[in-house]
Amino acid sequence: MPTPIPSTLRLGVVEPTEAIAAFQRRELLQPSFAWQDVWQEEHSRMFAVAGVMRLDVLQIFKDELDAAIREGRDLRAFQKDIVPRLTAKGFWGDVEIQDPATGERRVTRFDERRLSLIYGVNVRQSFAAGRWEEIERSKARLPFLMYRTMRDEQVRASHRPWDGVVLPVGHSWWLTHFAPCGWKCRCTVFALSQKDIDRRQAAGEKLTFEAPPVDLVTYVNPRSGEVSAVPRGVDPGFGYIPGRARDAELNDSMLRKALAAAPLSGAVAVAQAQADHPALVTGSTARLGAFVQRIASGKLKASGEQRMLGALAPATVRALESSQVQLGTAVVALRDTDLAAALATSGDAAALAAQYKALPEMMARTRAVLQDLQDNSRIVYLVENALAPLSYGMTPVPGMLAIQVQLATGQAAQLGPIPANRVVGIEPAGQRYGAARYRVLWGQR
């Protein structure tokens, strides 16, 4: 028989086996000074507790939370078991911690209230990840999802309008509104068939079949400087589906770490990881496609949000450094404002959008990287156009494409919250990228 689940943990229709598996996949212990250090989807692979920098203490938290999920322990039992272990490690009450990145010291408090928050977030996110796995398996039979609040006076005002929203499993609204949608959020999402919907409506339940309007606000992660657009009503760090697209999540996590690394070290790490695990690039391409589509359709207003695509090849970094270019990072990103501007001026926005969606895979099969001799902070990726011919005006252009990248060099590396190199355009290579103005950094023309 399934492990009994405490009443406080009945977070939608999901067997505990899925939640247990989702939690156990978080095998990487990640010390963190602040909760923003491990961001959104990174939690699918990493286990972190804000303010815990010691691996031995992190292991205690992981062991006890794993036992709580496996055995159906409630909060009181979790606290009873973990407090003596934390006390023995000197990690109870006021604890001084130091940020390894900045040297900053602060005192953080571990008490029953803190344990309640840690327990609640980890258990709910694990059940949400398990629920998503079950949704994926059964979506042919149960193709709709319904958002459900607890329907009591404690439901936050921003979540109340979402109660009863029913949308297809693949609807983009779920990408940012898959409950829980914030700290201590008790909402849930569960799957329905058309017959389920008919029965609920026949019983008088009020359902909504259109996605609620999304009001995006800009959030700057104070730890990484990353700018993202967060839907109003969703707490920063909760705008994702736990358990979804783990390869893309791992790729994003790797690129975030590469942002802070020395350019050559970051380039080598990314190149090796993507060579060993091609699915990282495939997953990143799928995620970027949804982002590009939302910008192209006008459903997401450009606000300065950036999506990381990959990194400069180690050979490119070495060539740039040998030519005295001071790189800020090896990571390459796409900014929504650059994308929107390119689409607005294109004669074939749909075809251009398709090229942008394929950027991670195109960059992974680059033929050559060129440097602009008139502006050494600009480089160009020459890639084969593997998609439908890109047309400008009425003339289709097959063959090679030029992906233009603006490097974050010198002082520019310090401007903006993310010191990433930016893709600023895609166009047919033609004859304009000849040796008179562009020199080869890597590869062959």
C-alpha positions in Angstrom: 0.0 0.0 0.0 1.2 3.6 -0.6 2.8 5.4 2.2 0.0 7.4 4.1 0.3 11.1 3.4 -0.5 13.6 6.2 -3.6 15.6 5.5 -1.5 18.8 5.2 0.3 17.2 2.3 -2.5 16.2 0.1 -1.4 18.5 -2.6 -3.4 17.2 -5.6 -3.8 13.7 -6.9 -0.3 12.2 -6.9 1.1 9.1 -5.3 4.1 9.7 -2.9 6.3 7.6 -5.1 6.6 10.4 -7.7 7.3 13.0 -5.0 9.9 10.7 -3.4 11.6 10.2 -6.8 11.5 14.0 -7.6 13.2 14.8 -4.2 15.8 12.1 -4.5 16.9 13.4 -8.0 18.2 16.5 -6.2 21.4 14.7 -5.6 23.8 17.7 -5.8 24.4 19.4 -2.5 24.7 23.2 -3.1 25.9 25.5 -0.3 24.1 28.9 -0.6 24.4 32.2 1.3 20.9 33.4 0.1 17.9 31.7 -1.3 18.4 33.3 -4.7 21.7 31.5 -5.1 19.8 28.4 -6.4 17.2 29.7 -8.8 14.0 28.1 -9.9 14.7 25.0 -12.1 18.1 24.5 -10.5 16.2 23.0 -7.6 15.3 20.0 -9.8 19.0 18.9 -9.7 20.3 20.7 -6.6 19.5 20.6 -2.9 20.1 23.8 -1.0 18.9 25.5 2.2 19.5 29.3 2.3 22.2 30.2 4.8 23.7 26.7 5.0 27.2 26.7 3.7 28.4 23.4 5.2 27.9 20.1 3.3 27.5 18.1 6.5 24.6 20.2 7.7 23.1 20.2 4.2 23.2 16.4 4.3 21.3 16.4 7.6 18.5 18.5 6.0 18.4 16.4 2.9 18.3 13.1 4.9 15.5 14.3 7.2 13.4 15.8 4.4 13.8 12.6 2.4 12.6 10.6 5.3 9.6 13.0 5.9 8.5 12.6 2.3 9.1 8.8 2.1 7.4 8.1 5.4 4.7 10.8 5.4 6.1 12.5 8.5 4.3 15.8 9.4 6.1 19.0 10.4 6.1 18.2 14.1 7.8 14.8 13.5 10.3 16.5 11.1 11.2 19.1 13.7 11.5 16.5 16.5 14.0 14.4 14.5 16.1 17.2 13.0 16.6 19.6 15.9 18.9 17.3 18.0 21.1 16.7 14.9 21.4 20.4 14.1 22.1 21.2 17.7 24.9 18.6 17.8 26.5 20.4 14.8 26.2 23.8 16.4 23.6 24.8 13.8 20.7 25.8 16.0 19.6 29.3 17.0 21.7 32.2 15.8 24.4 31.1 13.3 27.0 33.3 11.7 27.6 32.6 8.0 30.0 34.1 5.4 29.4 34.7 1.7 32.4 33.1 -0.1 31.9 35.4 -3.0 32.1 38.7 -1.2 33.3 37.9 2.3 30.1 39.4 3.8 29.1 38.0 7.2 25.6 37.9 8.7 23.8 36.1 11.4 20.9 33.9 10.4 18.5 32.1 12.8 17.5 28.5 12.6 14.4 27.9 14.8 11.0 26.1 14.6 9.7 28.9 12.3 12.6 28.5 9.9 12.1 24.7 9.9 8.5 25.1 9.1 9.3 27.2 6.0 12.1 24.7 4.8 9.8 21.8 5.3 6.8 23.4 3.6 8.7 24.5 0.5 10.6 21.3 -0.1 7.7 19.0 0.4 5.3 21.1 -1.7 7.8 21.5 -4.5 8.6 17.7 -4.5 4.9 16.9 -4.7 4.5 19.5 -7.5 7.4 17.8 -9.4 5.8 14.4 -8.9 2.4 15.7 -10.0 4.0 17.1 -13.3 5.5 13.7 -14.1 2.1 12.1 -13.7 0.5 14.8 -15.8 3.0 14.2 -18.6 2.3 10.4 -18.5 -1.5 10.8 -18.6 -2.0 13.8 -20.8 -3.4 11.8 -23.7 -6.2 10.6 -21.3 -6.4 13.8 -19.1 -5.5 16.6 -21.5 -6.6 19.6 -19.3 -5.2 21.1 -16.1 -7.2 23.0 -13.5 -5.9 25.6 -11.0 -7.4 25.2 -7.5 -7.0 27.3 -4.4 -8.0 26.2 -0.9 -11.1 28.4 -1.3 -10.8 29.9 2.2 -10.1 33.2 3.8 -6.3 32.6 3.8 -6.1 32.5 0.0 -4.0 35.5 -1.2 -6.0 38.0 -3.3 -3.7 37.6 -6.3 -4.3 33.8 -6.5 -8.1 33.9 -5.9 -8.9 34.9 -9.6 -7.0 31.8 -10.8 -9.3 29.4 -9.0 -11.2 27.3 -11.5 -9.0 28.2 -14.5 -9.0 25.2 -16.9 -6.5 25.1 -19.8 -4.8 22.4 -22.0 -1.7 20.8 -20.5 0.5 22.4 -23.1 -0.8 26.0 -22.6 2.0 28.5 -22.0 0.2 29.9 -18.9 1.3 26.8 -16.9 4.9 27.6 -17.5 4.8 30.4 -14.9 1.6 29.5 -13.0 2.0 25.9 -11.9 1.3 25.9 -8.2 2.7 26.4 -5.7 3.2 30.0 -6.9 4.9 31.4 -3.9 6.1 31.0 -0.3 3.5 29.1 1.7 1.2 28.9 -1.3 -1.3 26.1 -0.7 -2.8 26.1 -4.3 -2.6 23.1 -6.5 -3.0 22.0 -10.1 -4.5 18.7 -11.3 -5.4 17.0 -14.5 -8.9 16.6 -16.0 -10.6 14.8 -18.9 -13.4 16.4 -20.9 -15.9 14.2 -18.9 -14.5 15.5 -15.6 -15.1 19.1 -16.9 -18.6 18.2 -17.9 -19.4 16.7 -14.5 -18.0 19.7 -12.7 -20.0 22.1 -14.8 -23.2 20.0 -14.4 -22.7 20.2 -10.6 -22.6 24.0 -10.8 -18.9 24.6 -10.4 -17.7 27.8 -12.1 -14.8 27.1 -14.5 -12.9 29.5 -16.7 -11.4 28.4 -20.0 -9.3 31.4 -20.9 -5.9 32.2 -19.4 -6.0 35.1 -17.0 -4.2 38.3 -18.1 -0.6 38.3 -17.1 1.0 41.5 -15.8 4.7 41.1 -15.9 7.0 42.9 -13.5 10.8 43.1 -13.7 12.8 41.3 -11.0 16.5 41.6 -10.6 18.1 38.7 -8.8 20.3 40.4 -6.2 22.8 37.6 -6.2 23.3 36.9 -9.9 22.1 40.2 -11.3 19.9 38.3 -13.7 16.9 40.2 -15.0 13.6 38.3 -15.5 10.0 39.1 -16.1 7.9 37.8 -13.2 4.1 37.5 -13.4 2.4 39.7 -10.8 1.1 37.3 -8.1 3.8 34.8 -8.5 6.7 35.1 -6.0 10.2 35.5 -7.6 11.7 32.1 -7.9 8.4 30.2 -8.2 7.5 31.0 -11.9 8.4 27.5 -13.3 7.1 23.9 -13.3 9.1 21.8 -10.8 10.4 18.7 -12.5 10.0 19.9 -16.1 12.7 19.9 -18.7 15.6 18.8 -16.4 18.2 18.8 -19.2 17.4 22.5 -20.0 17.4 23.3 -16.3 20.8 21.7 -15.8 22.1 23.6 -18.9 20.8 26.9 -17.5 22.4 26.1 -14.1 25.8 25.3 -15.8 25.6 28.6 -17.8 24.8 30.6 -14.7 27.9 29.3 -13.0 29.9 30.0 -16.1 28.8 33.7 -16.0 30.8 34.2 -12.8 33.8 32.1 -13.9 36.9 33.3 -15.8 36.0 33.3 -19.5 38.3 30.4 -20.5 37.4 28.3 -17.6 33.7 28.8 -18.3 34.1 28.1 -22.0 36.0 24.8 -21.3 33.4 23.7 -18.8 30.4 24.4 -21.0 32.1 22.8 -24.1 32.9 19.6 -22.3 29.5 19.3 -20.7 27.6 19.9 -23.9 29.9 17.5 -25.8 29.3 14.8 -23.2 25.6 15.4 -22.9 24.0 16.7 -26.2 20.6 16.7 -24.6 21.6 19.8 -22.7 21.7 21.7 -26.0 18.4 20.1 -27.2 16.6 21.0 -24.0 17.9 24.6 -24.1 16.7 24.9 -27.7 13.2 23.8 -26.7 13.0 26.3 -23.8 14.3 29.2 -26.0 11.7 28.3 -28.6 8.8 29.1 -26.2 10.5 32.4 -25.2 11.0 33.5 -28.8 7.4 32.5 -29.7 6.0 34.6 -26.8 8.0 37.7 -28.0 7.1 37.1 -31.7 3.4 36.8 -30.9 3.3 39.9 -28.8 2.2 38.0 -25.7 5.3 39.0 -23.8 6.4 42.6 -23.8 10.2 43.1 -24.2 11.5 44.3 -20.8 15.3 43.5 -20.9 15.0 39.9 -20.0 17.8 37.7 -21.2 18.0 34.0 -22.0 21.4 32.2 -22.0 22.2 30.3 -25.2 25.6 28.8 -24.7 29.2 29.9 -24.5 32.0 31.0 -26.8 34.2 28.0 -27.8 37.5 27.8 -25.8 39.4 28.4 -29.1 37.5 31.6 -29.6 38.2 32.8 -26.1 41.9 32.1 -26.5 42.0 34.0 -29.9 40.2 37.0 -28.5 42.5 37.1 -25.4 45.5 36.9 -27.7 44.3 39.9 -29.6 44.0 41.9 -26.3 40.2 41.7 -26.0 39.2 41.8 -22.4 36.2 39.5 -22.1 33.8 39.7 -19.1 32.5 36.1 -19.6 32.3 33.4 -22.2 28.5 33.1 -21.9 26.3 34.2 -24.8 22.7 35.3 -24.2 19.7 36.7 -26.2 18.0 39.8 -24.9 14.3 40.2 -25.6 14.7 43.8 -26.7 17.3 42.8 -29.3 15.0 40.0 -30.5 11.9 42.3 -30.7 13.9 45.0 -32.7 15.2 42.3 -35.1 11.7 40.9 -35.7 10.1 44.4 -36.1 12.5 45.3 -39.0 12.5 41.9 -40.7 10.8 41.3 -44.0 9.9 37.8 -42.9 9.5 37.8 -39.1 8.2 34.2 -39.0 11.2 32.8 -40.8 13.6 34.9 -38.7 11.8 33.8 -35.4 12.4 30.2 -36.5 16.1 30.9 -36.8 16.2 32.5 -33.4 14.5 29.5 -31.9 17.3 27.2 -33.2 20.2 29.4 -31.9 21.6 27.0 -29.3 21.8 24.1 -31.9 23.1 26.4 -34.6 25.9 27.8 -32.4 26.8 24.2 -31.4 27.6 23.4 -35.1 29.4 26.7 -36.0 31.7 26.6 -39.1 33.7 29.6 -38.2 33.9 32.6 -35.8 35.0 35.9 -37.3 36.1 39.2 -35.6 35.1 42.6 -36.9 38.4 44.4 -37.6 36.6 47.8 -37.3 35.1 46.9 -34.0 36.9 44.2 -32.0 34.0 43.9 -29.6 31.8 42.4 -32.4 32.2 38.8 -33.6 30.2 36.7 -36.1 29.3 33.1 -36.0 29.1 31.6 -39.5 26.6 28.7 -39.4 24.8 26.6 -42.0 21.2 27.5 -42.5 19.6 24.2 -41.8 16.0 25.5 -41.7 13.7 27.0 -44.4 15.4 29.7 -46.4 15.5 33.0 -44.6 14.0 35.7 -46.8 14.5 39.4 -46.7 11.8 41.1 -48.7 10.8 38.7 -51.4 14.1 37.0 -52.0 14.8 33.7 -50.2 18.4 33.3 -49.0 19.7 29.8 -48.5 23.3 28.8 -47.4 25.2 30.4 -44.6 23.9 32.6 -41.8 25.8 35.2 -39.8 24.9 35.4 -36.1 26.2 38.7 -34.9 27.4 38.8 -31.3 28.2 41.9 -29.2 30.9 41.1 -26.7 30.8 42.3 -23.1 34.3 43.7 -23.1 36.3 45.9 -20.7 34.0 48.5 -19.2 31.0 47.1 -21.1 31.4 43.9 -19.0 30.4 46.0 -15.9 27.3 47.5 -17.5 23.9 45.9 -16.8 23.1 43.2 -14.4 24.3 40.3 -16.5 27.7 40.6 -18.1 26.8 38.3 -21.0 27.8 38.5 -24.6 24.6 39.3 -26.6 23.2 38.0 -29.9 22.2 41.2 -31.7 21.2 39.9 -35.1 20.9 37.1 -37.6 21.3 37.6 -41.4 22.4 35.9 -44.5 26.2 35.8 -44.7 26.5 36.8 -48.3 29.7 38.5 -49.4 29.9 41.1 -46.7 31.8 38.9 -44.2 35.0 38.8 -46.3 38.7 39.0 -45.3 38.9 42.7 -45.9 36.9 43.5 -42.7 36.6 40.2 -40.8 39.4 37.9 -39.7 38.9 34.2 -38.7 39.3 33.5 -34.9 38.3 29.9 -35.2 37.3 27.4 -38.0 37.1 28.0 -41.7 35.0 30.4 -43.8 
